[in-house]
């Protein structure tokens, strides 16, 4: 069987799920080619709606528009800060992030990680995103629940 499969994913743990499944499928169907798209959830879902992606792994559930399955992936969300940022020593409640002065946005977390690592602000992300930054000068400060 030969095929091209177009997949969208918006967070690192979804990419891990897809790569593990693709590896198992490849053993039986080595002529299947995968095309991955990473980005903001809205862009990914737009591509699904337009038929540009076969499926997507997102953290959004919309049972009226899409068929979906909930994956057993758990992420901790928090504020990504440099290790030398004064916020590291504070406890942060989730509603407090709404009071932040947002001066930049990024559709891919890696770009935001570089900005944080260089001292240009903080970023809201998950612990899964932080795995991408293990060599960056950053730490995840979890929200208090």
N, CA, C and O atoms as CSV, one atom per row, in Angstrom:
chain,resi,resn,atom,element,x,y,z
A,1,UNK,N,N,0.840,-1.173,0.000
A,1,UNK,CA,C,0.000,0.000,0.000
A,1,UNK,C,C,0.888,1.241,0.000
A,1,UNK,O,O,1.836,1.339,0.780
A,2,UNK,N,N,0.574,2.175,-0.874
A,2,UNK,CA,C,1.260,3.467,-0.908
A,2,UNK,C,C,0.253,4.545,-0.555
A,2,UNK,O,O,-0.886,4.518,-1.020
A,3,UNK,N,N,0.679,5.498,0.273
A,3,UNK,CA,C,-0.227,6.578,0.647
A,3,UNK,C,C,0.569,7.739,1.222
A,3,UNK,O,O,1.702,7.577,1.676
A,4,UNK,N,N,-0.043,8.902,1.192
A,4,UNK,CA,C,0.466,10.086,1.873
A,4,UNK,C,C,-0.534,10.432,2.960
A,4,UNK,O,O,-1.731,10.558,2.701
A,5,UNK,N,N,-0.034,10.585,4.180
A,5,UNK,CA,C,-0.891,10.915,5.311
A,5,UNK,C,C,-0.462,12.279,5.834
A,5,UNK,O,O,0.709,12.505,6.141
A,6,UNK,N,N,-1.433,13.184,5.930
A,6,UNK,CA,C,-1.170,14.557,6.371
A,6,UNK,C,C,-1.725,14.716,7.781
A,6,UNK,O,O,-2.923,14.558,8.016
A,7,UNK,N,N,-0.830,15.031,8.713
A,7,UNK,CA,C,-1.168,15.050,10.135
A,7,UNK,C,C,-0.820,16.406,10.743
A,7,UNK,O,O,0.240,16.967,10.463
A,8,UNK,N,N,-1.713,16.923,11.570
A,8,UNK,CA,C,-1.449,18.154,12.306
A,8,UNK,C,C,-1.341,17.867,13.790
A,8,UNK,O,O,-2.053,17.011,14.315
A,9,UNK,N,N,-0.459,18.573,14.464
A,9,UNK,CA,C,-0.296,18.423,15.908
A,9,UNK,C,C,0.102,19.766,16.493
A,9,UNK,O,O,0.873,20.519,15.898
A,10,UNK,N,N,-0.434,20.047,17.659
A,10,UNK,CA,C,-0.175,21.346,18.252
A,10,UNK,C,C,0.680,21.321,19.503
A,10,UNK,O,O,0.981,22.379,20.056
A,11,UNK,N,N,1.072,20.174,19.955
A,11,UNK,CA,C,1.888,20.124,21.163
A,11,UNK,C,C,2.807,18.914,21.112
A,11,UNK,O,O,2.498,17.929,20.441
A,12,UNK,N,N,3.932,18.977,21.813
A,12,UNK,CA,C,4.966,17.939,21.701
A,12,UNK,C,C,4.502,16.525,22.016
A,12,UNK,O,O,4.914,15.590,21.329
A,13,UNK,N,N,3.661,16.331,23.027
A,13,UNK,CA,C,3.251,14.974,23.369
A,13,UNK,C,C,2.409,14.355,22.260
A,13,UNK,O,O,2.416,13.136,22.090
A,14,UNK,N,N,1.681,15.181,21.502
A,14,UNK,CA,C,0.920,14.667,20.357
A,14,UNK,C,C,1.875,14.173,19.284
A,14,UNK,O,O,1.625,13.150,18.647
A,15,UNK,N,N,2.950,14.887,19.087
A,15,UNK,CA,C,3.943,14.481,18.094
A,15,UNK,C,C,4.569,13.150,18.498
A,15,UNK,O,O,4.843,12.308,17.643
A,16,UNK,N,N,4.796,12.957,19.792
A,16,UNK,CA,C,5.325,11.680,20.272
A,16,UNK,C,C,4.365,10.538,19.970
A,16,UNK,O,O,4.789,9.470,19.527
A,17,UNK,N,N,3.061,10.758,20.211
A,17,UNK,CA,C,2.051,9.734,19.943
A,17,UNK,C,C,2.064,9.357,18.469
A,17,UNK,O,O,2.078,8.176,18.121
A,18,UNK,N,N,2.058,10.375,17.602
A,18,UNK,CA,C,2.053,10.138,16.157
A,18,UNK,C,C,3.330,9.426,15.710
A,18,UNK,O,O,3.264,8.495,14.908
A,19,UNK,N,N,4.478,9.846,16.210
A,19,UNK,CA,C,5.731,9.224,15.759
A,19,UNK,C,C,5.801,7.756,16.177
A,19,UNK,O,O,6.309,6.922,15.427
A,20,UNK,N,N,5.300,7.439,17.356
A,20,UNK,CA,C,5.305,6.037,17.799
A,20,UNK,C,C,4.362,5.189,16.948
A,20,UNK,O,O,4.695,4.064,16.576
A,21,UNK,N,N,3.185,5.733,16.643
A,21,UNK,CA,C,2.229,5.002,15.804
A,21,UNK,C,C,2.787,4.839,14.388
A,21,UNK,O,O,2.683,3.763,13.799
A,22,UNK,N,N,3.376,5.906,13.843
A,22,UNK,CA,C,3.923,5.850,12.484
A,22,UNK,C,C,5.026,4.807,12.390
A,22,UNK,O,O,5.146,4.111,11.382
A,23,UNK,N,N,5.818,4.702,13.423
A,23,UNK,CA,C,6.892,3.707,13.415
A,23,UNK,C,C,6.327,2.289,13.347
A,23,UNK,O,O,6.838,1.445,12.610
A,24,UNK,N,N,5.276,2.034,14.114
A,24,UNK,CA,C,4.656,0.698,14.078
A,24,UNK,C,C,4.006,0.431,12.714
A,24,UNK,O,O,4.103,-0.677,12.186
A,25,UNK,N,N,3.353,1.433,12.153
A,25,UNK,CA,C,2.707,1.269,10.846
A,25,UNK,C,C,3.748,1.051,9.754
A,25,UNK,O,O,3.539,0.258,8.836
A,26,UNK,N,N,4.862,1.754,9.858
A,26,UNK,CA,C,5.926,1.651,8.852
A,26,UNK,C,C,6.436,0.218,8.709
A,26,UNK,O,O,6.774,-0.210,7.606
A,27,UNK,N,N,6.495,-0.514,9.799
A,27,UNK,CA,C,6.977,-1.891,9.749
A,27,UNK,C,C,6.141,-2.739,8.801
A,27,UNK,O,O,6.673,-3.620,8.125
A,28,UNK,N,N,4.830,-2.482,8.745
A,28,UNK,CA,C,3.948,-3.250,7.882
A,28,UNK,C,C,3.715,-2.571,6.526
A,28,UNK,O,O,3.505,-3.246,5.518
A,29,UNK,N,N,3.754,-1.234,6.507
A,29,UNK,CA,C,3.459,-0.471,5.290
A,29,UNK,C,C,4.570,0.554,5.041
A,29,UNK,O,O,4.374,1.740,5.308
A,30,UNK,N,N,5.718,0.127,4.541
A,30,UNK,CA,C,6.857,1.032,4.395
A,30,UNK,C,C,6.704,2.078,3.289
A,30,UNK,O,O,7.550,2.965,3.172
A,31,UNK,N,N,5.665,1.999,2.489
A,31,UNK,CA,C,5.487,2.989,1.421
A,31,UNK,C,C,4.523,4.108,1.809
A,31,UNK,O,O,4.161,4.932,0.970
A,32,UNK,N,N,4.112,4.141,3.060
A,32,UNK,CA,C,3.292,5.261,3.532
A,32,UNK,C,C,4.233,6.397,3.899
A,32,UNK,O,O,5.221,6.195,4.606
A,33,UNK,N,N,3.925,7.570,3.421
A,33,UNK,CA,C,4.710,8.778,3.709
A,33,UNK,C,C,3.881,9.709,4.569
A,33,UNK,O,O,2.691,9.905,4.324
A,34,UNK,N,N,4.518,10.282,5.580
A,34,UNK,CA,C,3.835,11.179,6.523
A,34,UNK,C,C,4.283,12.614,6.285
A,34,UNK,O,O,5.453,12.884,6.015
A,35,UNK,N,N,3.336,13.511,6.391
A,35,UNK,CA,C,3.600,14.939,6.250
A,35,UNK,C,C,3.016,15.612,7.492
A,35,UNK,O,O,1.801,15.630,7.689
A,36,UNK,N,N,3.895,16.160,8.321
A,36,UNK,CA,C,3.475,16.738,9.599
A,36,UNK,C,C,3.372,18.252,9.515
A,36,UNK,O,O,4.180,18.915,8.866
A,37,UNK,N,N,2.368,18.774,10.180
A,37,UNK,CA,C,2.192,20.212,10.307
A,37,UNK,C,C,2.049,20.529,11.785
A,37,UNK,O,O,1.172,19.991,12.460
A,38,UNK,N,N,2.900,21.389,12.278
A,38,UNK,CA,C,2.834,21.824,13.673
A,38,UNK,C,C,2.433,23.286,13.683
A,38,UNK,O,O,2.817,24.049,12.797
A,39,UNK,N,N,1.671,23.671,14.674
A,39,UNK,CA,C,1.308,25.075,14.773
A,39,UNK,C,C,0.190,25.318,15.754
A,39,UNK,O,O,-0.151,24.461,16.570
A,40,UNK,N,N,-0.364,26.490,15.658
A,40,UNK,CA,C,-1.454,26.911,16.528
A,40,UNK,C,C,-2.698,26.079,16.222
A,40,UNK,O,O,-2.954,25.728,15.070
A,41,UNK,N,N,-3.467,25.768,17.262
A,41,UNK,CA,C,-4.636,24.906,17.114
A,41,UNK,C,C,-5.610,25.413,16.044
A,41,UNK,O,O,-6.125,24.623,15.253
A,42,UNK,N,N,-5.862,26.708,16.016
A,42,UNK,CA,C,-6.808,27.257,15.037
A,42,UNK,C,C,-6.328,26.970,13.621
A,42,UNK,O,O,-7.124,26.571,12.771
A,43,UNK,N,N,-5.050,27.165,13.356
A,43,UNK,CA,C,-4.506,26.886,12.023
A,43,UNK,C,C,-4.603,25.402,11.679
A,43,UNK,O,O,-4.892,25.039,10.539
A,44,UNK,N,N,-4.363,24.566,12.653
A,44,UNK,CA,C,-4.444,23.132,12.422
A,44,UNK,C,C,-5.884,22.736,12.094
A,44,UNK,O,O,-6.124,22.007,11.132
A,45,UNK,N,N,-6.842,23.216,12.895
A,45,UNK,CA,C,-8.238,22.860,12.649
A,45,UNK,C,C,-8.750,23.453,11.343
A,45,UNK,O,O,-9.572,22.835,10.668
A,46,UNK,N,N,-8.278,24.639,10.979
A,46,UNK,CA,C,-8.631,25.211,9.673
A,46,UNK,C,C,-8.162,24.289,8.551
A,46,UNK,O,O,-8.885,24.076,7.578
A,47,UNK,N,N,-6.964,23.749,8.684
A,47,UNK,CA,C,-6.422,22.842,7.660
A,47,UNK,C,C,-7.230,21.547,7.591
A,47,UNK,O,O,-7.422,20.997,6.506
A,48,UNK,N,N,-7.703,21.056,8.736
A,48,UNK,CA,C,-8.560,19.868,8.734
A,48,UNK,C,C,-9.863,20.199,7.998
A,48,UNK,O,O,-10.306,19.435,7.141
A,49,UNK,N,N,-10.468,21.332,8.334
A,49,UNK,CA,C,-11.730,21.745,7.693
A,49,UNK,C,C,-11.584,21.916,6.187
A,49,UNK,O,O,-12.509,21.614,5.432
A,50,UNK,N,N,-10.424,22.399,5.750
A,50,UNK,CA,C,-10.176,22.621,4.323
A,50,UNK,C,C,-9.731,21.358,3.592
A,50,UNK,O,O,-9.529,21.383,2.378
A,51,UNK,N,N,-9.576,20.253,4.326
A,51,UNK,CA,C,-9.161,19.003,3.706
A,51,UNK,C,C,-7.666,18.902,3.452
A,51,UNK,O,O,-7.220,18.014,2.725
A,52,UNK,N,N,-6.887,19.803,4.045
A,52,UNK,CA,C,-5.442,19.788,3.848
A,52,UNK,C,C,-4.734,18.826,4.798
A,52,UNK,O,O,-3.592,18.437,4.553
A,53,UNK,N,N,-5.409,18.443,5.880
A,53,UNK,CA,C,-4.886,17.450,6.814
A,53,UNK,C,C,-5.891,16.314,6.910
A,53,UNK,O,O,-7.101,16.540,6.883
A,54,UNK,N,N,-5.384,15.091,7.023
A,54,UNK,CA,C,-6.260,13.937,7.193
A,54,UNK,C,C,-6.822,13.871,8.602
A,54,UNK,O,O,-7.983,13.519,8.809
A,55,UNK,N,N,-5.983,14.215,9.564
A,55,UNK,CA,C,-6.440,14.294,10.953
A,55,UNK,C,C,-5.463,15.134,11.756
A,55,UNK,O,O,-4.377,15.482,11.291
A,56,UNK,N,N,-5.883,15.451,12.979
A,56,UNK,CA,C,-5.044,16.287,13.841
A,56,UNK,C,C,-5.153,15.806,15.279
A,56,UNK,O,O,-6.181,15.279,15.703
A,57,UNK,N,N,-4.082,15.996,16.007
A,57,UNK,CA,C,-4.091,15.752,17.443
A,57,UNK,C,C,-4.034,17.116,18.105
A,57,UNK,O,O,-3.040,17.835,18.001
A,58,UNK,N,N,-5.110,17.458,18.785
A,58,UNK,CA,C,-5.201,18.753,19.448
A,58,UNK,C,C,-5.734,18.541,20.851
A,58,UNK,O,O,-6.117,17.430,21.218
A,59,UNK,N,N,-5.758,19.606,21.630
A,59,UNK,CA,C,-6.355,19.507,22.958
A,59,UNK,C,C,-7.775,20.074,22.963
A,59,UNK,O,O,-8.356,20.281,24.028
A,60,UNK,N,N,-8.331,20.324,21.787
A,60,UNK,CA,C,-9.688,20.840,21.663
A,60,UNK,C,C,-10.647,19.701,21.367
A,60,UNK,O,O,-10.319,18.781,20.617
A,61,UNK,N,N,-11.838,19.764,21.962
A,61,UNK,CA,C,-12.859,18.756,21.702
A,61,UNK,C,C,-14.093,19.482,21.191
A,61,UNK,O,O,-14.666,20.311,21.899
A,62,UNK,N,N,-14.504,19.176,19.970
A,62,UNK,CA,C,-15.661,19.805,19.345
A,62,UNK,C,C,-16.489,18.695,18.712
A,62,UNK,O,O,-16.338,18.395,17.528
A,63,UNK,N,N,-17.375,18.081,19.516
A,63,UNK,CA,C,-18.112,16.924,19.020
A,63,UNK,C,C,-19.191,17.284,18.005
A,63,UNK,O,O,-19.758,16.390,17.377
A,64,UNK,N,N,-19.490,18.567,17.829
A,64,UNK,CA,C,-20.472,18.964,16.829
A,64,UNK,C,C,-19.843,19.052,15.440
A,64,UNK,O,O,-20.516,18.787,14.443
A,65,UNK,N,N,-18.592,19.412,15.362
A,65,UNK,CA,C,-17.940,19.620,14.066
A,65,UNK,C,C,-17.012,18.475,13.670
A,65,UNK,O,O,-16.877,18.172,12.484
A,66,UNK,N,N,-16.373,17.839,14.649
A,66,UNK,CA,C,-15.364,16.818,14.359
A,66,UNK,C,C,-15.642,15.554,15.152
A,66,UNK,O,O,-16.185,15.599,16.256
A,67,UNK,N,N,-15.260,14.423,14.569
A,67,UNK,CA,C,-15.184,13.187,15.341
A,67,UNK,C,C,-13.871,13.258,16.102
A,67,UNK,O,O,-12.864,13.701,15.551
A,68,UNK,N,N,-13.864,12.832,17.349
A,68,UNK,CA,C,-12.616,12.910,18.102
A,68,UNK,C,C,-12.504,11.802,19.128
A,68,UNK,O,O,-13.498,11.206,19.545
A,69,UNK,N,N,-11.298,11.549,19.515
A,69,UNK,CA,C,-10.961,10.615,20.584
A,69,UNK,C,C,-10.090,11.371,21.577
A,69,UNK,O,O,-9.236,12.167,21.186
A,70,UNK,N,N,-10.309,11.121,22.849
A,70,UNK,CA,C,-9.492,11.751,23.879
A,70,UNK,C,C,-8.280,10.845,24.132
A,70,UNK,O,O,-8.430,9.662,24.435
A,71,UNK,N,N,-7.095,11.413,24.005
A,71,UNK,CA,C,-5.866,10.649,24.231
A,71,UNK,C,C,-5.460,10.746,25.706
A,71,UNK,O,O,-5.748,11.743,26.368
A,72,UNK,N,N,-4.799,9.723,26.208
A,72,UNK,CA,C,-4.378,9.733,27.620
A,72,UNK,C,C,-3.104,10.559,27.830
A,72,UNK,O,O,-2.089,10.050,28.306
A,73,UNK,N,N,-3.180,11.824,27.471
A,73,UNK,CA,C,-2.025,12.710,27.623
A,73,UNK,C,C,-2.388,13.775,28.645
A,73,UNK,O,O,-3.408,14.452,28.523
A,74,UNK,N,N,-1.556,13.908,29.632
A,74,UNK,CA,C,-1.792,14.917,30.669
A,74,UNK,C,C,-0.653,15.919,30.635
A,74,UNK,O,O,0.521,15.551,30.606
A,75,UNK,N,N,-1.022,17.189,30.639
A,75,UNK,CA,C,-0.003,18.239,30.633
A,75,UNK,C,C,-0.257,19.183,31.796
A,75,UNK,O,O,-1.403,19.420,32.180
A,76,UNK,N,N,0.803,19.710,32.344
A,76,UNK,CA,C,0.729,20.731,33.382
A,76,UNK,C,C,1.032,22.069,32.733
A,76,UNK,O,O,2.064,22.231,32.083
A,77,UNK,N,N,0.134,23.023,32.910
A,77,UNK,CA,C,0.306,24.343,32.314
A,77,UNK,C,C,0.859,25.314,33.342
A,77,UNK,O,O,0.562,25.224,34.533
A,78,UNK,N,N,1.662,26.237,32.861
A,78,UNK,CA,C,2.249,27.219,33.757
A,78,UNK,C,C,2.919,28.330,32.981
A,78,UNK,O,O,2.730,28.473,31.773
A,79,UNK,N,N,3.699,29.105,33.691
A,79,UNK,CA,C,4.403,30.241,33.124
A,79,UNK,C,C,5.873,29.872,32.955
A,79,UNK,O,O,6.551,29.545,33.929
A,80,UNK,N,N,6.355,29.923,31.738
A,80,UNK,CA,C,7.759,29.632,31.451
A,80,UNK,C,C,8.561,30.898,31.710
A,80,UNK,O,O,8.302,31.943,31.112
A,81,UNK,N,N,9.533,30.795,32.603
A,81,UNK,CA,C,10.342,31.949,32.991
A,81,UNK,C,C,11.815,31.552,33.000
A,81,UNK,O,O,12.146,30.374,33.143
A,82,UNK,N,N,12.692,32.534,32.849
A,82,UNK,CA,C,14.123,32.258,33.001
A,82,UNK,C,C,14.411,31.911,34.450
A,82,UNK,O,O,13.709,32.357,35.357
A,83,UNK,N,N,15.442,31.118,34.662
A,83,UNK,CA,C,15.800,30.716,36.027
A,83,UNK,C,C,16.131,31.900,36.922
A,83,UNK,O,O,15.961,31.809,38.138
A,84,UNK,N,N,16.600,33.013,36.355
A,84,UNK,CA,C,16.967,34.169,37.171
A,84,UNK,C,C,15.842,35.202,37.271
A,84,UNK,O,O,16.071,36.315,37.745
A,85,UNK,N,N,14.636,34.851,36.832
A,85,UNK,CA,C,13.490,35.764,36.897
A,85,UNK,C,C,12.926,35.773,38.324
A,85,UNK,O,O,12.828,34.711,38.940
A,86,UNK,N,N,12.548,36.951,38.873
A,86,UNK,CA,C,11.988,37.016,40.220
A,86,UNK,C,C,10.709,36.195,40.393
A,86,UNK,O,O,10.379,35.814,41.517
A,87,UNK,N,N,9.989,35.915,39.320
A,87,UNK,CA,C,8.741,35.152,39.397
A,87,UNK,C,C,8.998,33.712,39.856
A,87,UNK,O,O,8.095,33.079,40.403
A,88,UNK,N,N,10.193,33.189,39.646
A,88,UNK,CA,C,10.516,31.815,40.028
A,88,UNK,C,C,10.238,31.575,41.512
A,88,UNK,O,O,9.822,30.479,41.885
A,89,UNK,N,N,10.456,32.558,42.348
A,89,UNK,CA,C,10.277,32.404,43.793
A,89,UNK,C,C,8.830,32.567,44.247
A,89,UNK,O,O,8.544,32.409,45.434
A,90,UNK,N,N,7.908,32.880,43.332
A,90,UNK,CA,C,6.518,33.143,43.709
A,90,UNK,C,C,5.605,31.990,43.315
A,90,UNK,O,O,5.876,31.253,42.366
A,91,UNK,N,N,4.497,31.850,44.079
A,91,UNK,CA,C,3.429,30.947,43.675
A,91,UNK,C,C,2.498,31.733,42.763
A,91,UNK,O,O,2.216,32.903,43.020
A,92,UNK,N,N,2.022,31.096,41.700
A,92,UNK,CA,C,1.186,31.778,40.724
A,92,UNK,C,C,-0.150,31.062,40.630
A,92,UNK,O,O,-0.198,29.859,40.373
A,93,UNK,N,N,-1.227,31.794,40.838
A,93,UNK,CA,C,-2.563,31.232,40.651
A,93,UNK,C,C,-2.937,31.397,39.181
A,93,UNK,O,O,-2.583,32.396,38.556
A,94,UNK,N,N,-3.647,30.424,38.635
A,94,UNK,CA,C,-3.980,30.458,37.205
A,94,UNK,C,C,-4.660,31.748,36.768
A,94,UNK,O,O,-4.286,32.279,35.722
A,95,UNK,N,N,-5.636,32.289,37.499
A,95,UNK,CA,C,-6.274,33.527,37.022
A,95,UNK,C,C,-5.326,34.724,36.915
A,95,UNK,O,O,-5.628,35.688,36.211
A,96,UNK,N,N,-4.191,34.673,37.603
A,96,UNK,CA,C,-3.255,35.796,37.560
A,96,UNK,C,C,-2.653,36.016,36.183
A,96,UNK,O,O,-2.229,37.127,35.864
A,97,UNK,N,N,-2.609,34.956,35.348
A,97,UNK,CA,C,-1.994,35.132,34.033
A,97,UNK,C,C,-2.785,36.121,33.182
A,97,UNK,O,O,-2.235,36.713,32.253
A,98,UNK,N,N,-4.063,36.308,33.484
A,98,UNK,CA,C,-4.877,37.269,32.725
A,98,UNK,C,C,-4.418,38.696,32.967
A,98,UNK,O,O,-4.737,39.588,32.182
A,99,UNK,N,N,-3.678,38.925,34.036
A,99,UNK,CA,C,-3.190,40.263,34.366
A,99,UNK,C,C,-1.837,40.556,33.711
A,99,UNK,O,O,-1.306,41.657,33.859
A,100,UNK,N,N,-1.286,39.596,33.002
A,100,UNK,CA,C,0.033,39.780,32.405
A,100,UNK,C,C,-0.014,40.793,31.266
A,100,UNK,O,O,-1.019,40.906,30.565
A,101,UNK,N,N,1.060,41.512,31.092
A,101,UNK,CA,C,1.210,42.453,29.988
A,101,UNK,C,C,1.748,41.668,28.794
A,101,UNK,O,O,2.940,41.364,28.732
A,102,UNK,N,N,0.872,41.341,27.849
A,102,UNK,CA,C,1.271,40.541,26.697
A,102,UNK,C,C,1.873,41.467,25.647
A,102,UNK,O,O,1.194,42.336,25.102
A,103,UNK,N,N,3.165,41.262,25.374
A,103,UNK,CA,C,3.868,42.137,24.428
A,103,UNK,C,C,4.257,41.413,23.144
A,103,UNK,O,O,4.732,42.037,22.195
A,104,UNK,N,N,4.055,40.091,23.116
A,104,UNK,CA,C,4.372,39.327,21.910
A,104,UNK,C,C,3.609,38.012,21.950
A,104,UNK,O,O,3.246,37.532,23.023
A,105,UNK,N,N,3.369,37.437,20.792
A,105,UNK,CA,C,2.770,36.109,20.700
A,105,UNK,C,C,3.581,35.299,19.697
A,105,UNK,O,O,4.340,35.856,18.903
A,106,UNK,N,N,3.413,33.984,19.739
A,106,UNK,CA,C,4.124,33.100,18.820
A,106,UNK,C,C,3.239,31.906,18.529
A,106,UNK,O,O,2.610,31.372,19.443
A,107,UNK,N,N,3.172,31.472,17.277
A,107,UNK,CA,C,2.357,30.302,16.973
A,107,UNK,C,C,3.116,28.998,17.203
A,107,UNK,O,O,2.500,27.933,17.260
A,108,UNK,N,N,4.423,29.059,17.335
A,108,UNK,CA,C,5.204,27.882,17.684
A,108,UNK,C,C,5.966,28.148,18.976
A,108,UNK,O,O,6.592,29.195,19.143
A,109,UNK,N,N,5.903,27.198,19.868
A,109,UNK,CA,C,6.494,27.387,21.191
A,109,UNK,C,C,8.001,27.568,21.140
A,109,UNK,O,O,8.559,28.270,21.983
A,110,UNK,N,N,8.666,26.965,20.186
A,110,UNK,CA,C,10.122,27.058,20.167
A,110,UNK,C,C,10.592,28.512,20.069
A,110,UNK,O,O,11.566,28.901,20.712
A,111,UNK,N,N,9.893,29.307,19.261
A,111,UNK,CA,C,10.234,30.728,19.160
A,111,UNK,C,C,10.069,31.435,20.485
A,111,UNK,O,O,10.915,32.242,20.873
A,112,UNK,N,N,8.980,31.138,21.186
A,112,UNK,CA,C,8.743,31.753,22.491
A,112,UNK,C,C,9.816,31.325,23.495
A,112,UNK,O,O,10.240,32.127,24.327
A,113,UNK,N,N,10.254,30.072,23.422
A,113,UNK,CA,C,11.292,29.585,24.331
A,113,UNK,C,C,12.588,30.365,24.164
A,113,UNK,O,O,13.280,30.657,25.140
A,114,UNK,N,N,12.907,30.696,22.928
A,114,UNK,CA,C,14.124,31.467,22.687
A,114,UNK,C,C,13.990,32.865,23.273
A,114,UNK,O,O,14.926,33.368,23.895
A,115,UNK,N,N,12.836,33.496,23.082
A,115,UNK,CA,C,12.626,34.828,23.658
A,115,UNK,C,C,12.767,34.787,25.183
A,115,UNK,O,O,13.426,35.647,25.765
A,116,UNK,N,N,12.156,33.799,25.826
A,116,UNK,CA,C,12.255,33.676,27.284
A,116,UNK,C,C,13.701,33.447,27.685
A,116,UNK,O,O,14.200,34.086,28.611
A,117,UNK,N,N,14.367,32.552,27.003
A,117,UNK,CA,C,15.754,32.239,27.319
A,117,UNK,C,C,16.665,33.460,27.201
A,117,UNK,O,O,17.650,33.584,27.929
A,118,UNK,N,N,16.325,34.359,26.274
A,118,UNK,CA,C,17.111,35.581,26.089
A,118,UNK,C,C,16.693,36.702,27.034
A,118,UNK,O,O,17.273,37.788,27.007
A,119,UNK,N,N,15.692,36.443,27.868
A,119,UNK,CA,C,15.280,37.437,28.858
A,119,UNK,C,C,14.170,38.374,28.411
A,119,UNK,O,O,13.884,39.359,29.090
A,120,UNK,N,N,13.540,38.082,27.278
A,120,UNK,CA,C,12.469,38.931,26.763
A,120,UNK,C,C,11.128,38.347,27.188
A,120,UNK,O,O,10.419,37.756,26.373
A,121,UNK,N,N,10.779,38.511,28.456
A,121,UNK,CA,C,9.468,38.104,28.945
A,121,UNK,C,C,9.363,36.656,29.364
A,121,UNK,O,O,10.358,35.953,29.540
A,122,UNK,N,N,8.107,36.234,29.520
A,122,UNK,CA,C,7.755,34.885,29.940
A,122,UNK,C,C,6.773,34.321,28.911
A,122,UNK,O,O,6.323,35.051,28.027
A,123,UNK,N,N,6.436,33.037,29.013
A,123,UNK,CA,C,5.494,32.426,28.079
A,123,UNK,C,C,4.598,31.445,28.822
A,123,UNK,O,O,5.047,30.754,29.736
A,124,UNK,N,N,3.345,31.388,28.431
A,124,UNK,CA,C,2.428,30.389,28.971
A,124,UNK,C,C,2.610,29.134,28.118
A,124,UNK,O,O,2.508,29.180,26.892
A,125,UNK,N,N,2.879,28.019,28.787
A,125,UNK,CA,C,3.104,26.775,28.051
A,125,UNK,C,C,2.859,25.581,28.964
A,125,UNK,O,O,2.515,25.739,30.135
A,126,UNK,N,N,3.039,24.398,28.420
A,126,UNK,CA,C,2.883,23.176,29.200
A,126,UNK,C,C,4.254,22.574,29.510
A,126,UNK,O,O,5.270,22.961,28.931
A,127,UNK,N,N,4.251,21.630,30.428
A,127,UNK,CA,C,5.501,20.936,30.739
A,127,UNK,C,C,6.015,20.170,29.517
A,127,UNK,O,O,7.218,19.940,29.386
A,128,UNK,N,N,5.107,19.779,28.632
A,128,UNK,CA,C,5.524,19.112,27.406
A,128,UNK,C,C,6.346,20.055,26.533
A,128,UNK,O,O,7.339,19.652,25.928
A,129,UNK,N,N,5.918,21.320,26.478
A,129,UNK,CA,C,6.679,22.312,25.720
A,129,UNK,C,C,8.071,22.499,26.316
A,129,UNK,O,O,9.047,22.699,25.593
A,130,UNK,N,N,8.146,22.432,27.627
A,130,UNK,CA,C,9.423,22.644,28.303
A,130,UNK,C,C,10.456,21.595,27.904
A,130,UNK,O,O,11.654,21.878,27.897
A,131,UNK,N,N,10.007,20.400,27.576
A,131,UNK,CA,C,10.947,19.362,27.151
A,131,UNK,C,C,11.767,19.816,25.947
A,131,UNK,O,O,12.899,19.376,25.748
A,132,UNK,N,N,11.177,20.703,25.149
A,132,UNK,CA,C,11.911,21.245,24.007
A,132,UNK,C,C,13.004,22.208,24.441
A,132,UNK,O,O,13.933,22.488,23.684
A,133,UNK,N,N,12.887,22.715,25.664
A,133,UNK,CA,C,13.784,23.773,26.122
A,133,UNK,C,C,14.820,23.286,27.117
A,133,UNK,O,O,15.398,24.098,27.840
A,134,UNK,N,N,15.070,22.008,27.175
A,134,UNK,CA,C,15.959,21.489,28.211
A,134,UNK,C,C,17.352,22.084,28.145
A,134,UNK,O,O,18.055,22.131,29.154
A,135,UNK,N,N,17.757,22.536,26.980
A,135,UNK,CA,C,19.080,23.145,26.870
A,135,UNK,C,C,19.000,24.666,26.896
A,135,UNK,O,O,20.017,25.348,26.767
A,136,UNK,N,N,17.800,25.193,27.062
A,136,UNK,CA,C,17.627,26.642,27.152
A,136,UNK,C,C,17.720,27.053,28.624
A,136,UNK,O,O,17.613,26.215,29.519
A,137,UNK,N,N,17.915,28.322,28.857
A,137,UNK,CA,C,17.976,28.841,30.226
A,137,UNK,C,C,16.564,29.213,30.678
A,137,UNK,O,O,16.231,30.393,30.785
A,138,UNK,N,N,15.733,28.195,30.941
A,138,UNK,CA,C,14.340,28.440,31.299
A,138,UNK,C,C,13.844,27.357,32.235
A,138,UNK,O,O,14.410,26.265,32.300
A,139,UNK,N,N,12.778,27.671,32.963
A,139,UNK,CA,C,12.143,26.716,33.864
A,139,UNK,C,C,10.650,26.958,33.837
A,139,UNK,O,O,10.209,28.082,33.598
A,140,UNK,N,N,9.862,25.914,34.078
A,140,UNK,CA,C,8.418,26.052,34.120
A,140,UNK,C,C,7.980,26.243,35.559
A,140,UNK,O,O,8.298,25.422,36.420
A,141,UNK,N,N,7.260,27.306,35.827
A,141,UNK,CA,C,6.697,27.563,37.141
A,141,UNK,C,C,5.224,27.205,37.049
A,141,UNK,O,O,4.453,27.948,36.442
A,142,UNK,N,N,4.805,26.066,37.646
A,142,UNK,CA,C,3.442,25.577,37.523
A,142,UNK,C,C,2.441,26.492,38.228
A,142,UNK,O,O,2.755,27.125,39.237
A,143,UNK,N,N,1.225,26.546,37.670
A,143,UNK,CA,C,0.147,27.270,38.327
A,143,UNK,C,C,-0.270,26.492,39.569
A,143,UNK,O,O,-0.224,25.261,39.571
A,144,UNK,N,N,-0.676,27.195,40.623
A,144,UNK,CA,C,-1.230,26.534,41.796
A,144,UNK,C,C,-2.654,26.105,41.452
A,144,UNK,O,O,-3.384,26.846,40.794
A,145,UNK,N,N,-3.048,24.913,41.893
A,145,UNK,CA,C,-4.431,24.463,41.636
A,145,UNK,C,C,-5.196,24.330,42.901
A,145,UNK,O,O,-6.371,23.963,42.877
